[in-house]
Amino acid sequence: MPSLSPEYRTRPDDAGHIEVVGARTHNLRNVSARIPRGRVIAFTGVSGSGKTSLAIDTIHSEAQLRYLEGLSPFVRQYITQRNRPKVDRILGLGATLAVDQRRLNYNPRSTVATITGIDGHLGLLYSRLPTLVSGAGGASAGTLSTAHFDQYSPEGSCPECHGVGGAWRAAEDLIITHPALPLFDGASPWFAKWRSGEHRFVPALAEKRGIDLSRPWNELPQHFRHAVLHGTGDEVIEASFEMQNKNKTGKWTYSDSGPMRGALAEVERVAGAAGQSAKQRYFAYMRKSPCATCGGTGYGEAARSVLLAGVSYQQLADFDVHGVRHWTGEVAAELTAMQKEVGAPLLQALEARLKLLERLGVAHVQLHRSASSLSGGELQRTRLAAQLSTDLTGITFVLDEPGTGLHPADKAHLLDIAQELRDAGNTVLVVEHDPELIARADWVVDMGPGAGRLGGRLLASGPPAEVARCPESATGRYLAQQGPRVRRENRPMTGETRWLTLRDVTAHNVSATEIRLPLGRLTCLTGVSGSGKSSLLRDILGAGVEAALDGGVVDGVGGVSGVDQVQWLAVVDQNPIGRTPRSNPATYTKAFDIIRKLFAGTERARELGLGASAFSFNAAGGRCEDCAGYGRRLVNMHFLPDVWVVCETCEGRRFTPEILSVTYQGMTIDDILGLTVAEAVQRLTEPAQLAAILTALDQVGLGYLQLGQSATDLSGGEAQRLKLANAIQRGTHGRSRGLVLLDEPVSGLHPADIQRMVDAFELLLHAGNTVAIAEHDLHVAACSDWLIDLGPGAGAAGGRVVAEGVPADVARGDGVTAGYLRRIEHGEPLLGTAAGALRERADNAAC
């Protein structure tokens, strides 16, 4: 048998380590590290330092590829595989399971039940247990299968609505929102703007019937109002109107004739014909009408009628995790001896998953909750529960910032779970920023010292106490309790402070008579995980203010006042800015449009007759056509992972030689795309608009990103900060005042980077804008101007305003958040001292 070469032979003393040699993935600079197995390992460093590149994009990716190489070529051709990481070798690597923060599943049918595999266990329980007793009601028990409890399968869906649960229908009260006003002057957000060709018939109909459209809508004759909403039937309306041409230099007259469809039918028509993004505009005028057959559930007869412990499958889908766990106990108590043979193992496995979800802080979510409706932290922990529900040992678990989206009160369970996995014989690699969680790890791999090109080096690898003594490590300073915490000068409330007020609000679990936010201030929504912060931020504040700005209303908000002081709204979330490699920071912020014009204005470009479009890699004319402007070409390797190779024609530079012969400040267009934001700020100081965009990107902590870096490489936090930079541009360079909403804006940020984000909020506030954030980092909450604390618990136990006021007032309360705010006031750590954790670990090691 041929032996392995010495280069790849694992030495006996390497048996307890994962050894990485020469890692160069992304910004890693030939990193080599020995990582002990069977321990909890924290990968740390400032944002963008390379910790995720090492833990996930190198170690986990290599392990995944090695597993796939053991499958048959036939199977591999149907699996989308990652590119091979750039690393010389990795020794001692076994099977890995990773849970990162990327939203990989955009399928609307993906729910908490399907992500965790709970739906499979429940389908077996409902299809098998009734067959083991006589007299099962509802569907014929003997013919049941798990498919009968799948809402979207032919056997399990409602025959009338095919699992959808109903249909979206235009609603009169959402089209006519202020009936005491004239139709074209405030009564209807639909008719406030030209949204479809139906608008042209209304003035003609009014003239034909002698109606004065300046009168309030509710004073107009019933027959006219009915015709506007429901159409004129066979009655033909002749319409003629004038419109300006595109250049606004003249007018043209347009004539049309035919029956009016009516606004209700027209809304449904344009919504059905619109693309997915445009549909959201029209859904503001529509409401879902439940299917009469299934009551809006989408389930077929079996899921609605077969009962276990008195509960149908359809009813159980509305239960939260805690409620389902209680139900399993009732089912277990009712099992017959025969049913126990089948049901007991299923209930035991189901109980384990439910218990894990509770410990991970998502006991408040319902089984039917879609993946898209979960916050980033909730989705990650739901996926984490699915991965951790294994009894295997010797596995390497890779967790990407599992503490994201967790209130300090919920983090203790996370520590316990990581240590239980370790004690069961597994290795746990955790990418983490929280110093108090890092201090409780067995080993720390610290990357840095900076971000992007300034990072990618291994600063320290050892026990937390050893990293705490590393003078070059930003993480070490926080472990030694010497790192600075966020600071901000508060804006006090005065008698002149104006308020944005929302009344009679209900969304998901949130219910409040009144929600108030001071305008021109920083408001922070706090509360335990699942208390309703994201629902209040997005579905009440965001949707309510957006509708009010458009003159409309939204379900769940009874009224909005103070919106006259707000001219625009920006919701800054962590959703990707694009799913194509062609999107990048330069194109997203429109900086690339200005840069292309600068190149087109050079003398060389004028000589060649090149316009701005020639300098785009997204359009033919100046880009390299062999790689279509990517700079790389994808080689299909059939059953092996596809390989990206540098384009030989343009040598990775994306453009033709003619385009690359044009320079601006001595740089080609490809050189510009290769600059980091920080470098571009120094070199591209004109024109002022471009300098302002680049400065905003730098101010939100993205100085390490390259202008041409693919959007698909960006984390959720980086995408959010890009959107914040756009909001800063709008909020600081315009005369109008806006409301900027951010959901967990400092998640994924090292403590050393949080101050920069808070300073970015201050830029918006200084210009007169209002900022509201939902945040678990209570150091940020403590420096806000106004706090709204939700709770007291999660899910059905939350959603109420527990306390509101300035942070000092909220800290004097008796809620969960109040106790942690008092610790911050007194300079105490939230989870106990990091130094104490280091001493405890040193004592344990000595024993």
TORMI-570650 format. One line per 2 residues: their letters; for each residue x, y, z of C-alpha. Coordinates in steps of 0.5 Angstrom, whole numbers. Layout:
<atoms>
a	X:Y:Z ~ ...
</atoms>
This chain:
<atoms>
mp	0:0:0 ~ 3:7:-2
sl	4:11:4 ~ 3:19:5
sp	8:24:3 ~ 11:27:9
ey	8:33:8 ~ 1:30:9
rt	3:25:14 ~ 0:27:21
rp	5:27:27 ~ 3:23:33
dd	3:30:37 ~ -2:33:32
ag	-8:28:34 ~ -11:33:39
hi	-10:39:34 ~ -13:42:28
ev	-7:45:24 ~ -8:50:19
vg	-2:52:14 ~ -1:58:10
ar	-9:60:9 ~ -10:66:4
th	-17:66:4 ~ -20:73:3
nl	-16:78:7 ~ -12:72:11
rn	-4:73:10 ~ -1:66:10
vs	-4:65:17 ~ -2:58:20
ar	-5:56:27 ~ -6:50:31
ip	-12:49:34 ~ -14:44:40
rg	-20:39:39 ~ -25:38:44
rv	-25:45:46 ~ -29:51:46
ia	-25:56:41 ~ -27:63:40
ft	-25:66:34 ~ -24:74:35
gv	-22:80:32 ~ -25:87:30
sg	-30:87:24 ~ -27:85:18
sg	-20:82:21 ~ -21:75:18
kt	-24:71:23 ~ -30:69:19
sl	-25:67:13 ~ -21:63:18
ai	-26:59:21 ~ -32:58:16
dt	-29:60:9 ~ -23:56:10
ih	-24:51:16 ~ -31:49:15
se	-31:50:7 ~ -25:45:7
aq	-28:40:11 ~ -35:40:7
lr	-31:39:1 ~ -27:33:3
yl	-34:30:5 ~ -37:31:-2
eg	-31:28:-5 ~ -33:22:-2
ls	-39:22:-5 ~ -40:19:-12
pf	-39:23:-18 ~ -47:22:-20
vr	-49:25:-13 ~ -44:31:-13
qy	-46:33:-20 ~ -53:35:-17
it	-50:39:-11 ~ -48:46:-11
qr	-41:46:-8 ~ -36:52:-5
nr	-30:54:-8 ~ -24:51:-5
pk	-21:55:0 ~ -14:58:-1
vd	-10:54:4 ~ -3:50:3
ri	-6:44:8 ~ -10:43:14
lg	-9:37:18 ~ -13:33:24
lg	-20:36:20 ~ -26:32:21
at	-33:32:20 ~ -36:40:21
la	-43:43:22 ~ -43:50:21
vd	-49:55:22 ~ -47:62:20
qr	-51:69:19 ~ -53:69:12
rl	-60:68:10 ~ -59:62:5
ny	-67:60:4 ~ -72:65:1
np	-77:60:0 ~ -84:63:3
rs	-85:56:5 ~ -79:55:10
tv	-82:55:17 ~ -79:54:24
at	-82:47:24 ~ -79:46:17
it	-72:49:19 ~ -72:44:25
gi	-75:38:22 ~ -80:38:28
dg	-85:38:22 ~ -83:31:20
hl	-84:29:27 ~ -91:31:28
gl	-93:29:21 ~ -91:22:24
ly	-94:22:30 ~ -101:25:27
sr	-101:20:21 ~ -98:13:25
lp	-102:14:32 ~ -109:14:30
tl	-108:8:26 ~ -106:4:32
vs	-113:6:36 ~ -120:4:33
ga	-125:10:32 ~ -121:15:30
gg	-125:21:27 ~ -124:25:21
as	-120:23:15 ~ -120:15:15
ag	-114:13:19 ~ -112:7:16
tl	-110:11:9 ~ -106:17:13
st	-99:19:11 ~ -94:24:13
ah	-96:28:6 ~ -103:29:9
fd	-100:34:14 ~ -96:38:9
qy	-100:44:7 ~ -97:45:0
sp	-97:37:-2 ~ -103:35:-6
eg	-105:30:0 ~ -105:35:5
sc	-107:42:2 ~ -114:45:2
pe	-117:43:-5 ~ -120:50:-6
ch	-114:54:-4 ~ -109:49:-5
gv	-105:51:1 ~ -105:59:0
gg	-110:60:5 ~ -114:65:1
aw	-113:71:-4 ~ -111:78:-3
ra	-117:82:-5 ~ -117:90:-5
ae	-120:93:1 ~ -124:99:0
dl	-122:102:7 ~ -115:102:5
ii	-116:105:-2 ~ -121:111:1
th	-117:112:8 ~ -120:119:9
pa	-127:120:7 ~ -128:127:10
lp	-123:130:4 ~ -124:130:-3
lf	-122:124:-7 ~ -116:128:-11
dg	-114:132:-5 ~ -113:127:1
as	-118:122:1 ~ -114:116:-2
pw	-107:115:-3 ~ -109:111:-9
fa	-111:117:-13 ~ -106:121:-10
kw	-101:119:-15 ~ -102:117:-22
rs	-102:109:-21 ~ -105:106:-27
ge	-109:108:-33 ~ -116:108:-29
hr	-114:115:-26 ~ -116:118:-33
fv	-123:116:-33 ~ -125:119:-26
pa	-125:126:-28 ~ -129:124:-34
la	-134:120:-30 ~ -135:126:-26
ek	-136:131:-31 ~ -141:126:-35
rg	-145:125:-28 ~ -145:133:-26
id	-140:131:-20 ~ -136:136:-16
ls	-130:133:-15 ~ -127:138:-10
rp	-133:136:-5 ~ -131:131:1
wn	-131:124:-2 ~ -137:122:3
el	-141:127:1 ~ -141:125:-6
pq	-147:121:-9 ~ -147:114:-7
hf	-148:112:-15 ~ -141:115:-17
rh	-137:113:-11 ~ -140:106:-13
av	-138:107:-20 ~ -131:109:-18
lh	-129:103:-13 ~ -133:98:-17
gt	-133:100:-24 ~ -139:102:-29
gd	-140:96:-32 ~ -142:96:-39
ev	-143:104:-39 ~ -137:107:-44
ie	-133:113:-41 ~ -130:118:-46
as	-123:121:-43 ~ -119:126:-46
fe	-113:129:-42 ~ -106:133:-43
mq	-99:130:-41 ~ -92:134:-42
nk	-87:130:-46 ~ -81:127:-43
nk	-77:133:-44 ~ -83:138:-41
tg	-82:142:-47 ~ -89:141:-50
kw	-96:137:-49 ~ -99:132:-52
ty	-107:130:-52 ~ -109:123:-50
sd	-116:120:-51 ~ -119:113:-49
sg	-126:110:-48 ~ -129:104:-45
pm	-132:102:-39 ~ -128:103:-32
rg	-126:97:-28 ~ -126:101:-22
al	-121:102:-17 ~ -122:95:-13
ae	-121:91:-19 ~ -115:96:-22
ve	-111:95:-16 ~ -112:87:-16
rv	-110:87:-24 ~ -104:91:-23
ag	-102:88:-17 ~ -102:81:-21
aa	-98:84:-27 ~ -93:87:-22
gq	-86:84:-21 ~ -84:82:-14
sa	-81:88:-11 ~ -87:92:-14
kq	-92:88:-11 ~ -91:91:-4
ry	-93:98:-7 ~ -100:95:-8
fa	-101:90:-2 ~ -102:97:2
ym	-109:97:-1 ~ -110:90:-1
rk	-112:85:5 ~ -112:77:5
sp	-119:74:5 ~ -119:67:8
ca	-121:61:4 ~ -128:59:6
tc	-127:52:6 ~ -120:51:10
gg	-122:58:14 ~ -115:61:12
tg	-111:55:14 ~ -109:52:8
yg	-109:45:11 ~ -113:39:8
ea	-119:35:12 ~ -114:31:15
ar	-110:36:18 ~ -116:40:21
sv	-120:34:24 ~ -115:28:26
ll	-114:30:34 ~ -108:28:39
ag	-109:30:46 ~ -115:34:43
vs	-111:38:38 ~ -111:38:31
yq	-105:39:27 ~ -107:45:24
ql	-108:48:31 ~ -102:46:33
ad	-98:50:28 ~ -101:56:31
fd	-97:54:38 ~ -91:57:40
vh	-85:52:42 ~ -87:53:49
gv	-94:51:48 ~ -92:45:43
rh	-87:42:49 ~ -93:42:54
wt	-98:39:49 ~ -92:33:48
ge	-93:32:55 ~ -101:31:54
va	-100:26:48 ~ -95:22:52
ae	-100:21:58 ~ -106:19:53
lt	-102:14:49 ~ -104:6:50
am	-99:1:50 ~ -99:0:43
qk	-98:7:41 ~ -92:8:46
ev	-88:3:42 ~ -89:8:36
ga	-90:14:39 ~ -85:14:45
pl	-79:15:41 ~ -82:20:37
lq	-84:24:43 ~ -77:24:46
al	-74:26:40 ~ -79:32:39
ea	-78:34:46 ~ -70:34:45
rl	-71:39:40 ~ -76:43:43
kl	-72:44:49 ~ -66:46:45
le	-70:52:42 ~ -73:54:49
rl	-65:54:51 ~ -63:58:45
gv	-68:63:47 ~ -74:62:41
ah	-79:59:45 ~ -84:64:44
vq	-84:63:36 ~ -90:59:33
lh	-88:53:29 ~ -92:56:23
rs	-87:63:23 ~ -84:64:16
as	-76:64:16 ~ -77:71:13
sl	-81:74:19 ~ -75:72:24
sg	-70:77:26 ~ -63:75:24
ge	-61:72:31 ~ -68:68:31
lq	-67:65:25 ~ -59:63:26
rt	-61:60:33 ~ -67:56:30
rl	-62:53:25 ~ -57:52:30
aa	-62:48:34 ~ -63:43:28
ql	-56:42:27 ~ -55:41:35
st	-60:36:35 ~ -55:30:34
dl	-52:25:38 ~ -46:25:34
tg	-39:26:38 ~ -32:28:35
it	-36:33:31 ~ -33:40:30
fv	-39:45:30 ~ -38:52:27
ld	-42:58:30 ~ -42:65:27
ep	-44:70:33 ~ -49:66:36
gt	-50:71:41 ~ -53:76:36
gl	-60:78:37 ~ -59:75:45
hp	-61:80:51 ~ -56:79:56
ad	-61:75:60 ~ -61:70:55
ka	-54:69:54 ~ -52:64:60
hl	-56:58:56 ~ -51:59:50
ld	-45:58:54 ~ -48:52:57
ia	-50:49:51 ~ -43:50:48
qe	-40:47:54 ~ -44:41:54
lr	-42:40:46 ~ -35:40:48
da	-36:35:54 ~ -40:30:49
gn	-33:30:46 ~ -34:35:40
tv	-30:41:38 ~ -34:48:38
lv	-31:54:34 ~ -35:60:36
ve	-34:67:32 ~ -35:72:37
hd	-35:79:39 ~ -37:79:46
pe	-31:80:51 ~ -35:76:57
li	-37:70:52 ~ -30:70:50
ar	-27:70:57 ~ -31:63:58
ad	-28:60:52 ~ -22:55:53
wv	-18:58:47 ~ -18:64:43
vd	-15:65:36 ~ -15:73:35
mg	-14:76:28 ~ -12:83:26
pg	-10:88:28 ~ -14:92:23
ag	-20:90:18 ~ -19:88:11
rl	-12:90:8 ~ -10:92:15
gg	-12:85:18 ~ -11:78:16
rl	-6:76:21 ~ -6:72:27
la	-4:76:33 ~ -5:71:39
sg	-7:64:40 ~ -8:61:47
pp	-12:61:53 ~ -16:68:54
ae	-11:70:60 ~ -6:70:55
va	-9:74:49 ~ -11:79:55
rc	-4:80:55 ~ -3:81:48
pe	-1:89:47 ~ -3:89:40
sa	-10:85:41 ~ -16:90:41
tg	-20:84:44 ~ -14:83:49
ry	-15:90:52 ~ -23:88:53
la	-21:81:56 ~ -17:85:61
qq	-22:90:62 ~ -18:96:59
gp	-22:97:53 ~ -27:103:52
rv	-34:103:52 ~ -39:107:48
rr	-40:114:50 ~ -45:119:47
en	-47:126:49 ~ -55:126:50
rp	-60:130:48 ~ -65:132:53
mt	-72:132:53 ~ -75:140:53
ge	-82:143:53 ~ -80:144:45
tr	-79:137:44 ~ -84:134:39
wl	-86:127:39 ~ -88:122:34
tl	-94:118:36 ~ -97:112:34
rd	-104:110:37 ~ -108:103:38
vt	-102:99:35 ~ -102:91:34
ah	-97:87:30 ~ -95:80:32
nv	-95:80:40 ~ -94:88:40
sa	-100:91:43 ~ -100:98:46
te	-105:104:46 ~ -100:109:45
ir	-92:109:43 ~ -89:116:43
lp	-82:117:40 ~ -78:124:41
lg	-77:127:34 ~ -69:129:33
rl	-67:124:38 ~ -64:117:39
tc	-69:112:41 ~ -67:105:43
lt	-72:99:43 ~ -70:94:48
gv	-73:88:52 ~ -71:80:52
sg	-71:76:46 ~ -78:75:43
sg	-81:81:46 ~ -83:85:40
ks	-78:90:39 ~ -77:88:31
sl	-84:88:30 ~ -85:95:33
lr	-79:97:29 ~ -81:94:22
di	-89:93:22 ~ -91:98:27
lg	-86:104:26 ~ -84:103:19
ag	-90:101:16 ~ -95:106:20
ve	-90:112:18 ~ -89:110:11
aa	-97:109:10 ~ -98:116:14
ld	-93:119:9 ~ -97:117:3
gg	-103:119:6 ~ -106:112:7
vv	-107:107:13 ~ -104:100:15
dg	-107:95:19 ~ -105:95:26
vg	-104:102:27 ~ -110:106:29
gv	-107:113:28 ~ -101:117:27
sg	-99:124:29 ~ -93:128:29
vd	-91:125:22 ~ -92:132:19
qv	-85:133:22 ~ -82:127:18
qw	-81:128:10 ~ -78:121:9
la	-77:114:12 ~ -71:109:11
vv	-71:102:14 ~ -64:100:15
dq	-64:92:15 ~ -59:87:14
np	-62:84:8 ~ -57:83:2
ig	-56:89:-2 ~ -56:84:-8
rt	-55:77:-10 ~ -50:78:-16
pr	-43:79:-16 ~ -44:85:-21
sn	-47:89:-15 ~ -41:92:-10
pa	-41:98:-6 ~ -39:103:-11
ty	-45:101:-15 ~ -50:101:-9
tk	-48:108:-7 ~ -48:111:-14
af	-41:113:-13 ~ -39:109:-19
di	-44:113:-24 ~ -40:119:-21
ir	-33:116:-22 ~ -35:114:-29
kl	-37:121:-31 ~ -30:123:-29
fa	-26:118:-33 ~ -31:120:-39
gt	-29:127:-38 ~ -21:126:-39
er	-18:128:-45 ~ -16:121:-47
ar	-23:119:-47 ~ -25:125:-51
el	-20:123:-56 ~ -23:116:-56
gl	-30:118:-56 ~ -31:114:-50
ga	-38:116:-46 ~ -39:114:-39
sa	-42:108:-41 ~ -36:105:-44
fs	-33:105:-37 ~ -38:100:-34
fn	-37:93:-33 ~ -44:92:-33
aa	-45:94:-41 ~ -42:92:-47
gg	-38:97:-50 ~ -32:97:-46
rc	-32:91:-42 ~ -28:85:-43
ed	-33:81:-47 ~ -29:74:-46
ca	-31:74:-38 ~ -37:79:-39
gy	-34:84:-34 ~ -33:79:-29
gr	-25:79:-29 ~ -26:72:-28
rl	-29:66:-31 ~ -33:60:-28
vn	-31:53:-31 ~ -36:48:-30
mh	-32:42:-27 ~ -39:37:-27
fl	-38:33:-21 ~ -33:37:-18
pd	-34:44:-15 ~ -34:49:-20
vw	-28:53:-21 ~ -27:61:-22
vv	-21:62:-26 ~ -18:69:-28
ce	-20:71:-35 ~ -14:71:-39
tc	-16:76:-44 ~ -16:82:-39
eg	-12:78:-34 ~ -18:80:-29
rr	-18:87:-30 ~ -25:87:-33
ft	-24:92:-39 ~ -21:92:-46
pe	-14:95:-47 ~ -17:101:-50
il	-21:103:-43 ~ -15:101:-39
sv	-11:106:-43 ~ -15:112:-40
ty	-13:114:-33 ~ -15:119:-28
qg	-10:121:-23 ~ -6:116:-25
mt	-11:110:-24 ~ -15:106:-29
id	-22:105:-28 ~ -20:98:-25
di	-15:101:-20 ~ -20:105:-17
lg	-25:99:-16 ~ -19:96:-13
lt	-18:102:-8 ~ -21:101:-1
va	-26:106:2 ~ -21:109:6
ea	-16:110:1 ~ -21:113:-4
vq	-23:118:1 ~ -15:120:1
rl	-15:120:-7 ~ -22:122:-9
te	-23:129:-6 ~ -27:132:-12
pa	-32:133:-14 ~ -36:134:-7
ql	-41:129:-8 ~ -37:123:-9
aa	-32:125:-3 ~ -39:126:1
il	-41:119:-1 ~ -34:116:1
ta	-34:119:7 ~ -40:117:9
ld	-38:110:8 ~ -32:111:12
qv	-36:114:18 ~ -40:107:18
gl	-34:103:19 ~ -33:100:12
gy	-26:104:11 ~ -23:97:9
lq	-28:95:4 ~ -26:95:-3
lg	-30:99:-8 ~ -31:94:-13
qs	-32:88:-7 ~ -38:83:-9
at	-44:84:-6 ~ -44:77:-5
dl	-38:77:0 ~ -41:82:5
sg	-44:80:11 ~ -51:82:14
ge	-48:87:18 ~ -44:90:12
aq	-50:91:8 ~ -53:94:13
rl	-48:99:14 ~ -48:101:7
kl	-55:102:7 ~ -54:107:13
an	-48:110:9 ~ -54:112:4
ai	-58:114:9 ~ -53:119:12
qr	-52:122:5 ~ -59:123:5
gt	-60:126:12 ~ -54:130:12
hg	-54:133:5 ~ -62:135:4
rs	-66:140:7 ~ -72:135:9
rg	-72:131:16 ~ -73:124:16
lv	-74:118:20 ~ -68:112:20
ll	-70:105:23 ~ -65:100:24
de	-65:93:27 ~ -60:91:31
pv	-55:96:28 ~ -49:94:32
sg	-49:86:31 ~ -43:83:28
lh	-39:89:31 ~ -33:88:35
pa	-34:93:42 ~ -28:97:39
di	-32:99:33 ~ -39:100:36
qr	-37:108:38 ~ -36:109:30
mv	-43:107:29 ~ -46:111:35
da	-42:117:32 ~ -46:115:25
fe	-52:116:28 ~ -50:123:31
ll	-49:125:24 ~ -56:124:22
lh	-59:127:29 ~ -54:133:28
ag	-58:134:22 ~ -65:134:25
nt	-67:127:23 ~ -70:122:28
va	-66:115:29 ~ -70:109:32
ia	-66:103:34 ~ -68:96:36
eh	-62:93:40 ~ -59:88:45
dl	-53:92:46 ~ -55:95:53
hv	-48:99:53 ~ -51:103:46
aa	-58:103:50 ~ -55:106:56
cs	-53:112:52 ~ -59:113:48
dw	-64:119:49 ~ -70:115:50
li	-72:108:52 ~ -78:104:50
dl	-77:97:54 ~ -82:91:52
gp	-84:85:55 ~ -84:83:61
ga	-83:76:57 ~ -82:73:50
ga	-88:71:45 ~ -95:72:48
ag	-92:74:55 ~ -89:80:51
gr	-91:86:47 ~ -92:91:52
vv	-89:97:54 ~ -86:95:61
ae	-82:102:61 ~ -81:108:57
gv	-76:114:59 ~ -69:117:59
pa	-65:111:61 ~ -63:113:68
dv	-71:113:69 ~ -72:106:66
ar	-66:103:70 ~ -70:105:76
gd	-75:100:74 ~ -76:93:76
gv	-76:90:69 ~ -70:85:67
ta	-67:90:62 ~ -67:95:68
gy	-63:91:72 ~ -57:90:67
lr	-58:98:66 ~ -56:99:73
ri	-50:95:72 ~ -48:99:67
eh	-49:105:71 ~ -45:102:76
ge	-39:100:72 ~ -41:93:73
pl	-40:87:67 ~ -47:84:65
lg	-45:77:66 ~ -40:77:71
ta	-33:80:70 ~ -29:78:65
ag	-23:78:69 ~ -27:73:74
al	-28:68:68 ~ -20:68:67
re	-19:67:74 ~ -24:62:74
ra	-21:58:68 ~ -14:59:71
dn	-16:56:77 ~ -19:50:74
aa	-13:49:69 ~ -9:49:76
c	-14:43:79
</atoms>
